[in-house]
């Protein structure tokens, strides 16, 4: 019955794509969408589960199997949840595995960089092996493993925390010697352990926020030092035959990443080995492309704060609409090919998507998850961003075309007033599903419309401070 009713509205003259009742005749021309004009490729949208977060989700502190499954569905299921398509994990450097630590696979100093290390592998890696295998059940193929630090004995400061540099890179002089090749071998061995578990790590990074000294696992590189190490790790990866791609350098700000990218791109050897350039958006936002023609990823961010927040738009800067704005900016302004959030789930006063209890059962879901889901569920790996322009400056629009031919339009109304508008496209649309995310809706489908003969006009009614997702065929 619904199908027949929708087909009867053949020319899309009764606001069939609208989420509200405003007639399309009242809509002002709002912009254009050119699905045939290809921009950057999209590798996916994902989330992190490092530093023992996966152990909590698995149930190590009392979370029930039912809650574990429900949270996994929220993160990865394309019908019930976000459909995340990238998982970012952490390569450990600590000698223990308490919460917020990740254990190294080589805890004991072998006596020097040329000595044979003793590797220890428990097949679990802080439940990250389990978490990746669970994600793979939902179809996740992209796994990005990142190292926050080398083991302390490989560094200038002798510990895996508080910065320090990798012994052997330019500008260091360590009595223990040059540990660059040993660290490269260490990272490759980590990949082999995962392959032993039936998991292919598709992407690997050797540094996280190399320009930030943290009280937790951290290690510093200058752009020149990072470029130097790429020329050690790159060939080592190639010789391994594992097929894992090298990424760099996860600076703590997008603009701060630019010198790392520029240094690598300027070196004819190093640039051959880095497949993807990665940056965070804590210190500077992704409002311009990085200086490379290779794919770029925004690989870590969440809003700063000290409160668990479940709101869509409360002015706190922690709410769901803030995440939608950051995703839009990463794709539209930085021309990034992926967006990876920190983190999927965590404890206490967290800005994660989902709050887990310190012990016992239960979980809570924030609107941040649904902001992310509005993009990640529908914009799939292998998609391409296409040209889209909005007349109204309060309407932020991005458009994508998936490999299966489906088209996705994301319309973020940042204004305080509703907007009745219409977009012209260069591709006929036969079918449109509309989803709404705002304070009262969490990626709720509001229409499912077929049009006989197709249309090139998309009328939409955008509630104030809302995210509207159109899925078109």
N, C-alpha and C positions, 0 to 999 in steps of 0.2 A: 504493500500500500504506500509506504513512504517513497519507494522508487518511482511509482507511477505519478505521484504528486509532484515530485521534483522534476521529472521529465516534462511535465506540462508547462513549467516555467521556462520555455525554450530559449528565449533571447536574453535571459538574466536581466529582466526589466523590473523585477520585484524584490531586489536586494537579497537574492538567494544566497549570496556569499556573506551577507552581513551577519554579525553576531547580535545585532539589535534590530528593532523594528523600523528604523528610519528608512524610507523608500529610497531606492537608488537615484531617482530623479532629483533628490535633494543633495546628492553628493557632488562636491566640486572635484574637477580633475586634480588628482593628487600626485601623479608622477608616472614613471614608465619603468617597465621591467623587461630586460632583453635577455631571455633565456638562451639565445644563440651567441651572445657575446661572452666568451669564456674569460674568467680571471684566474685566480689561483686554484690549484687542486686542493682537495680536503682529505686529510688523512684520518680525521675523526675527532671525537671529544672524549676525554677520559678523566680519571681520578687516581689519586694516590692511596696506598694502603701500607705505608712503611712504618717503621718504628713501633712495631708490636700491635698496631691497630688491628691487624688481621687475627691475632690471637684472641682478642676480645670478641670479635664477631664469630669466630669459630665456636665459642662457648667455653673457653678456658676459665672464665670467671663466673660461669653460671648462666649465661644466656641460653635459653631453651632452643632446641632444634627448630621449633616452629618460628621463633623470632629470627633466628639465623637465616632461615629460608625466606622469610618475609623481607628482610633487609637486602639480601642478595637480589630478590626480585625487584625491589625498588631501585637498586643500582644498575641492574643489567637487563631486565626484561623489557622488551619493546612494546608490550601491551600494558603491563602493570606499572612500569617504572621508567627509568631514564634511558635504558638501552645504551649505556656507556660502551665505547668501542676501543678504548685504550686503558691499560693498567700501568701505572708507574710504581715501581718497587725500589727498595733501597738495598745497596750492597754494603754489608756491615763492615765495621772497623773496630768495634768494641770487643773487649775480652769477656764480657758477660752479656746476658740477654734479658736484663730487667726492662720494665716498661720504659719506653723512649730510648732504648739502646738497641743496636743491631749487631749481632755477634759476627766477628770476622771468621773467615774460613782458614786463617793462618795466624792463630793467636800468639804463637811463640816465635821470638826472633831466632832465625836459623843460624845467626852468627855473622851475617854479612850478605850483601846482595848477590854474591856468586855461590853461596851455599844452597843446598837443596832444602826447600821449605817442607814442613810437615803440615799437610792440609787436613782439616777436620770438617766433615760434612755429615749433618744429621738427617738430611732428606726433608727437612721441614722449613728451615730458614725463617724462624719467627712466624710460622703459618703462612708465609708468602707463597710457598709451593701449593698449599691447599687453596689459597685464595685465587691464584691464577687458574688452577684447574677448574674451580667453580665458575670463574668468569668465562673460561673456554666453553663450558656447557651452553652458554648463551650465545656463542659465536664470536667471542673476542679473539682476535688474532694478533693484535699489536701489543707487545709487552716491552716496556721501556724500563731498563734497570739502570739506576743512577748511584754513583758512589759519592757520599758526603766527604769521605776522607780515606786515605790509605791507612793501614795499621800504623800505630805511633812510631814503631822502630824504623819506619821508612822515612820519617819526617825530621825536619830541623828542630822541632820542639820536643820530640820524643814521645808525644801523646797524640791520641786521635782527636782531641778537642782543642779549642782555643786557637784555631788557625794553624800556623806553621806551614812550611813548604815541603814539597817532595824533594828529597835529597837527590841532587844531580841536575836539576833544571838550572838554567843560567842564573847566576847570582847567589848560588848556595855553595857552601863548603862544609861537608859533613865528614867527621872522622870515620864514620862507618862506610863511606863510599857513595857510589852512584846507584840509586835504587830505581831508576827509570825503567829499565828492562824488567826488573823483578816485579815492579808494580803492574806493568803491562801483562806479564805472564800470569800474575795473580788474578787480574780481571778476566783473562781468557779461561783460566781454570774455573772461575765462578760460572761462566757460561757453560762449560763442559758439565759441571755438576747439574745444572738445570736440564741440559740435554739428556743426561742420565735419568732424570725424572720424567722424561717425555715432553719437556717444555722447551720450545725455541724462544730465546730472548731475541726479539727482532732488532732492538735498538739499545745501545749502551752509552752511558756518559761517565766520564772519569772524574768529574768535578761538579759540585753543587755550590752555587754562590761563591765563586772563587775570590770575590772582592769584598767578602764579609767575614769577619771573625766572630764565631759564635761560641757560646759556652758549651754547646753540644758538639757532636762530630762535625768537623769543618777543616778545610785545607785551602790555603791561598795559592792562586796562580795570577801572575800578571798576564796580559794578552800575549806578550812575547814568550813567557814560560809555557802557557797553554799551547801555543803554536809549536813550540819545541817538542812538547810531549806528544802531540798529535803525530809527529813524524817518527815516534817510537811505537806508540800503540797502533797506529794505522796499519803498518806493515805486519805487525804481530797478529792483528785480527785477520788480515787477508790470508796469512799463512795457516791460520787455524782451520780454514775451510768451513767455519760454522755459519757463514752468511749473515752475521750480525752487523748492522750498520752503526757507524760511529757518529755521535752527536756531540755538540759543544755549544755553549759552555755554562748555560744556566745562571747567568749573572742575576743579582738580586734586583735589578731594574732593567727595563727594556732598552732604554737609551744607554744604560751602562753596559749592555751586551754589545752594542755597536762596535766598540774598539776591539773586542775579541773577534767578532766576525770579520772586521776589516783586516786584522792582522793575519788571520788564517787565509782569507781570500787573496791577500797580497803575496803569500808564500806559494810558489808553484807546486811544491811537494805536498805541503800540509793540505791545501785546498782539495787535492785529489781524494783525500781520505775522509773528510767530513761530509756526510750526506745531508745533515739537517742542523740548522743553527737554532739554539734554544735560549729563551730568556724568561725571566720572571717579571712581575709588575708591582713589586712592593715599593721600590725606590723611584721608579719612573714608569709611566703608563705606556702601553703599546699604541701610540698614536701616529706612528710612521713606520714604513718598512725598514727592516735591517738591510745593510749594504751587501746584499748577495742575491743571486738569482736562484739559489737553492731553496728548498722548503724551509720555513721557519715555524717554530712551535712556541706558543706561550705555555710553559710547562709547570708553573706554580704560582698560586696566589689564593689568598682569601682575605676578607676585610679584617683589619686589625680591630681588636676589642677584647672585652673580658666578660661578655654576657652571652648566654645561649639565647638565640632569637629565632622565633618562628614566623615572623611577620612577612608580608609581601612588601609593604611600603610604609614604614613608620618614621622615616627621617633619620634613622640611626646610622645609616651607612653599612649596616650588616644584613639588611633584609634582602628578599628575593630579587627585587627590581635592580638592586646594585649589581648582582651577578649577571642579570640579563644585559645590563649596560656594558659590563666588562667583556662579555662574549661578543656583543656587537662590535665593540671597538677593536678587539683583537682581529676579527675577521675583516671588518670594513676598512679600518684605518691602518693597521699594521700589516694587513694582507697575510695573516698567519694561516697555516694549513692545519693547525690543530690547537686545541684548547684543553689543558689538563688542570683540574682543580685540586687544591689542597684543603682537606682530604675528604674521602668518601664518608668515613664514620670515625668518631672519636669520643672521648669522655668529657664530662663536666661542661665548663663554660667555653664551648668550642664553636667555631664558625664552620665546622664540617656540615655536610648535608644532613647527616643523621647523628643523633646523640645516643650513645650506648651507656648503660649503667656501669659503675665501677665494679659492682658485683651484683649477682642476681639477674632477673629477667626484665624485659621491657625495652622499649626504644621510643624515640620521638623524632619526628620528621619536620624539617624546616622548609619554608617556601624557596629557599636557595636550591633545593633539589629540583623543584618543579620549574624554576627558571632555567636551570641547566637542561632538564629533560625536554623542554620545549624545543631546544636545538638538537640535543644529542639523539633523541629517539628517531628523528626524521632525516637528519643530515648524516649520511652514512659514508664510511670510508670509500674513496674512489669518486666521490661527488666533486663537482667543480662549482666555485662561486661564480655567479653571473652578474651582469650589470643591473643595478637598480637605483633609482633616484626618487626621492619624495620632495614635493613642493613645500609642504609644511615643515619648518625646521624642528618642530617638536616630535615629528614622526621619524624614527630611525628604521631604515629598511635594509634588509639583506635578502638576497635570493640565491638559490642553489639548484643544481640539476644533478640528480643521482644517476648512477649507472643504469638502473632499471627504467629510466625514463621519467620517473616521478620528479616533480618540481616542488620546491619548498620556498615559501616566502615568510620571513619573520618581520612583523610590524610592531615595533616598540613605541607606544605613545607615551612620551615622557612629560606631556603637558597635563595641566589640571582640568582641562575640558575635553569632552568627547569630540571625536573627529569623524565626520561622515565624508568619505572620499572615494575615489575610484582610480585604479591603475590600468594603464594600457599596456598590453604585452605584445611581443612579436611572435607568439606561439598560441595557437588555439587551445583552449582549455575545455575538456569534455566533462571533467569531474572535479569537484572541490570539496574537501573536508576542512572545516574550520575548528580550531581549538583555542580556548581562552585561558589565560593565566593572569589572575589578579588576586585581590584579598579574599574574594569569595569563590574563586575557581582555581583548581589545580590541574592544568592541562586538560580541561573538560571539553569534550567534543560538543560543539553547539550547532553544527549543520553537516549534512552529507548530501551533496547536490550533484545531479547529472544534468547536462544541457544537451539537447538534440542539436547536432551540427557544430557545437563548440562556440566559444566566444573569446574575444580578445580584450574584453573589459572586465575588470574585477572590482565590483563595488564592495566596500567594507565599511563597517561602523566600528570604530575603535574607542572603547571606553577609556576614561581618563586613567593615566598611570597604569597601563596594562600592556600585556604582551599577547598578540594575536598571531597564531601560526596557521598558514594556509598550506595544505598538501594537495597538489594539483596533478592531474593527468590529462 
